[in-house]
Each structure stands twice: as structure tokens, then as C-alpha cells.
Amino acid sequence: MTDHPAKENADVMGFRLTVACPSGNLLSIVTLNWNGSVLKLAPRASTFVKIASQDQTGVRIACATLFKFLESHDITQIVVRRLSMGGPTAASTNSIRFETMLQLMPIDCEVVTTQKMAQWVKQEDWHFPLPQKRLRPELQKLQLRAIQTGGFVVGRFLAQMGVNGPDVNNR
């Protein structure tokens, strides 16, 4: 994102970042808080949205649920993890629908490719916040992907600001 919230107050380097990660008929939305040295999950501003059916009604319900969540949490910017379009881990129709829904919302939406993000996660030595313990394992895995995507965006932003890697050991 070019107008990142932290640019307004680079001395403090604290900001909130919301990330969406689709997988099948589920979308994980996480809000992360960066305080200048630690990346933390904001569980009350994180959720899952599901497309319950493939018909127009199911998609509209998911879209309305998504809009209501974004509006109620005053989210004006979001980063979306884009899945690959081919290969063994190709994006599903619903994953593409979620990305499209987010791009049509009245918010700033940045798309991050899975390939760039996954490469960064392997190279960097960040300790990410843990997913919420109360979630089923498959939801924890999806939430972790969203958290890692947020870490990638924070790391990229810090690099643009000329700041070396943070100390984000908050496990």
C-alpha cells in the first residue's frame, strides 16, 4: 500500500493492519497490531467468513457479512493474499470470489501473491503471533497464513522505511 498508516507517524512506527486470506469457501480476516517492535494478533478484530452456498443468495450473504464486519471494526484498508491461479494449490472459485468481494468494497485493497510471501517467510527469522487456540486445527492453519501475510507486509514496509528486521519474538 502506498498510503500506509505508519507513514503518517514514522517515529512511533505503530499501526494496525488487516489481512484477508481465502481458502476454499472460507476467508480468514486477521487484524494485527504493530507497536514498533512486536506484531500482535487482535482477536476481537479477527474473524472467518464463509460462503455457505454457490448460488447468488449464498454469495450475497457472505458479501453482506464481510461488509458488516469491515464497517463495524472501522477497517479502511486490507491486504489480500492471492492464491496461485494454476498448479496443485490453485485458487478455488470461492477464493477468487472473496478477493473480488474485497476489491469491490469501499476500502483500499492491496493484493499480495502467495509466491512472494511464502519465499519471504522461509528467508526471514520472524516469530509470528500464534493463531487463536480455541479454533479447530484447519482454522488455525488458515489464520496462521493470514498472520504470515501480515508479517510479510510489515517487513516490506519496514524495509522501505530503512529499518532493519524487528524483534518480534512474542510467543
C-alpha positions as CSV (number, residue, x, y, z in Angstrom):
1,M,0.0,0.0,0.0
2,T,1.4,3.4,-0.9
3,D,-0.5,5.3,1.9
4,H,0.3,3.0,4.8
5,P,-1.0,4.2,8.2
6,A,2.5,4.2,9.7
7,K,3.9,6.7,7.2
8,E,1.9,9.5,9.0
9,N,3.9,8.8,12.2
10,A,7.1,7.1,11.3
11,D,8.7,8.0,14.7
12,V,6.2,5.8,16.6
13,M,6.1,3.1,13.9
14,G,2.9,1.7,15.4
15,F,-0.1,0.8,13.2
16,R,-2.9,-1.6,12.7
17,L,-3.0,-3.9,9.6
18,T,-5.9,-6.1,8.5
19,V,-5.2,-9.1,6.3
20,A,-7.6,-11.5,4.4
21,C,-6.6,-15.0,3.4
22,P,-9.1,-17.1,1.4
23,S,-9.1,-20.9,1.2
24,G,-12.0,-22.7,-0.4
25,N,-15.3,-21.4,0.9
26,L,-13.6,-19.7,3.9
27,L,-12.0,-16.3,4.3
28,S,-9.8,-15.6,7.4
29,I,-9.6,-12.0,8.3
30,V,-7.0,-11.0,10.9
31,T,-6.1,-7.7,12.4
32,L,-2.6,-7.3,13.6
33,N,-1.1,-4.5,15.7
34,W,2.5,-3.4,15.2
35,N,3.9,-1.3,18.0
36,G,7.3,-0.7,16.6
37,S,8.9,-4.0,17.8
38,V,6.1,-6.6,18.3
39,L,3.5,-7.9,16.0
40,K,0.3,-9.0,17.9
41,L,-3.0,-10.5,16.9
42,A,-6.1,-8.6,17.7
43,P,-8.6,-11.5,18.2
44,R,-11.7,-9.3,18.6
45,A,-11.0,-7.7,15.2
46,S,-10.4,-11.1,13.5
47,T,-13.0,-13.5,12.1
48,F,-13.9,-16.0,9.4
49,V,-16.5,-15.5,6.7
50,K,-18.0,-18.5,4.8
51,I,-19.8,-18.9,1.5
52,A,-22.5,-21.3,2.5
53,S,-23.8,-22.0,-0.9
54,Q,-22.8,-21.4,-4.5
55,D,-26.0,-19.6,-5.6
56,Q,-26.4,-15.8,-5.7
57,T,-28.0,-15.8,-2.2
58,G,-25.1,-17.6,-0.6
59,V,-22.6,-15.2,-2.2
60,R,-24.7,-12.1,-1.2
61,I,-24.9,-13.3,2.4
62,A,-21.1,-13.7,2.6
63,C,-20.6,-10.3,1.0
64,A,-23.0,-8.6,3.4
65,T,-21.4,-10.4,6.4
66,L,-17.9,-9.3,5.2
67,F,-19.1,-5.7,4.7
68,K,-20.7,-5.6,8.1
69,F,-17.5,-6.9,9.8
70,L,-15.3,-4.3,8.0
71,E,-17.6,-1.5,8.8
72,S,-18.1,-2.4,12.4
73,H,-14.4,-2.6,13.0
74,D,-13.7,0.6,11.1
75,I,-11.4,-1.2,8.6
76,T,-10.4,1.1,5.7
77,Q,-7.5,-0.8,4.3
78,I,-7.0,-4.5,3.8
79,V,-4.3,-6.8,2.3
80,V,-5.5,-9.9,0.5
81,R,-3.3,-13.0,0.0
82,R,-3.8,-14.1,-3.6
83,L,-3.5,-17.8,-4.3
84,S,-1.9,-19.1,-7.4
85,M,-4.1,-19.5,-10.5
86,G,-2.6,-22.8,-11.5
87,G,-0.8,-25.8,-10.2
88,P,-1.6,-28.1,-7.3
89,T,-2.5,-25.3,-5.0
90,A,-4.6,-23.3,-7.4
91,A,-7.2,-20.9,-6.1
92,S,-10.8,-22.1,-5.9
93,T,-13.7,-20.3,-7.4
94,N,-14.8,-19.2,-3.9
95,S,-11.3,-17.9,-3.1
96,I,-11.5,-15.7,-6.3
97,R,-15.0,-14.6,-5.2
98,F,-13.6,-13.4,-1.9
99,E,-10.8,-11.5,-3.5
100,T,-13.3,-9.9,-5.9
101,M,-15.7,-9.0,-3.0
102,L,-12.9,-7.3,-1.1
103,Q,-11.8,-5.3,-4.2
104,L,-15.3,-4.1,-4.7
105,M,-15.7,-2.9,-1.0
106,P,-15.3,0.8,-0.3
107,I,-11.8,0.3,1.2
108,D,-8.3,0.3,-0.1
109,C,-7.3,-3.2,-1.1
110,E,-3.8,-4.5,-1.8
111,V,-3.2,-7.9,-3.2
112,V,-0.1,-9.9,-2.2
113,T,0.9,-13.0,-4.1
114,T,1.4,-16.3,-2.3
115,Q,4.7,-17.0,-4.0
116,K,6.4,-13.7,-2.9
117,M,5.1,-14.0,0.6
118,A,6.0,-17.7,1.1
119,Q,9.6,-17.0,-0.1
120,W,9.9,-14.2,2.4
121,V,8.6,-16.3,5.3
122,K,11.2,-19.0,4.5
123,Q,14.0,-16.4,4.4
124,E,13.2,-14.3,7.4
125,D,13.5,-15.3,11.1
126,W,10.3,-13.8,12.4
127,H,8.3,-15.3,15.3
128,F,4.7,-14.7,14.4
129,P,1.8,-14.4,16.8
130,L,0.1,-17.8,17.3
131,P,-3.4,-18.4,15.9
132,Q,-6.2,-18.4,18.4
133,K,-6.1,-21.6,20.5
134,R,-9.9,-22.0,20.6
135,L,-10.0,-22.7,16.8
136,R,-10.2,-26.1,15.1
137,P,-6.8,-27.0,13.6
138,E,-7.8,-26.3,10.0
139,L,-8.9,-22.8,11.0
140,Q,-5.7,-22.2,13.0
141,K,-3.8,-23.1,9.8
142,L,-5.7,-20.6,7.7
143,Q,-5.4,-17.9,10.4
144,L,-1.6,-18.5,10.5
145,R,-1.4,-18.0,6.7
146,A,-3.1,-14.6,7.2
147,I,-0.8,-13.7,10.1
148,Q,2.3,-14.6,8.0
149,T,0.9,-12.5,5.1
150,G,0.6,-9.6,7.5
151,G,4.1,-10.2,8.7
152,F,5.3,-10.0,5.1
153,V,3.6,-6.7,4.6
154,V,5.0,-5.2,7.9
155,G,8.5,-6.5,6.9
156,R,8.3,-5.0,3.5
157,F,7.1,-1.7,4.9
158,L,9.9,-1.6,7.5
159,A,12.4,-2.3,4.7
160,Q,11.0,0.7,2.7
161,M,11.4,2.8,5.8
162,G,15.1,1.7,6.1
163,V,14.5,-0.2,9.3
164,N,16.3,-3.5,9.8
165,G,14.4,-6.6,10.9
166,P,12.3,-6.2,14.1
167,D,12.4,-8.2,17.3
168,V,9.0,-9.9,17.0
169,N,9.6,-12.7,19.4
170,N,6.2,-12.6,21.1
171,R,5.3,-16.2,21.5
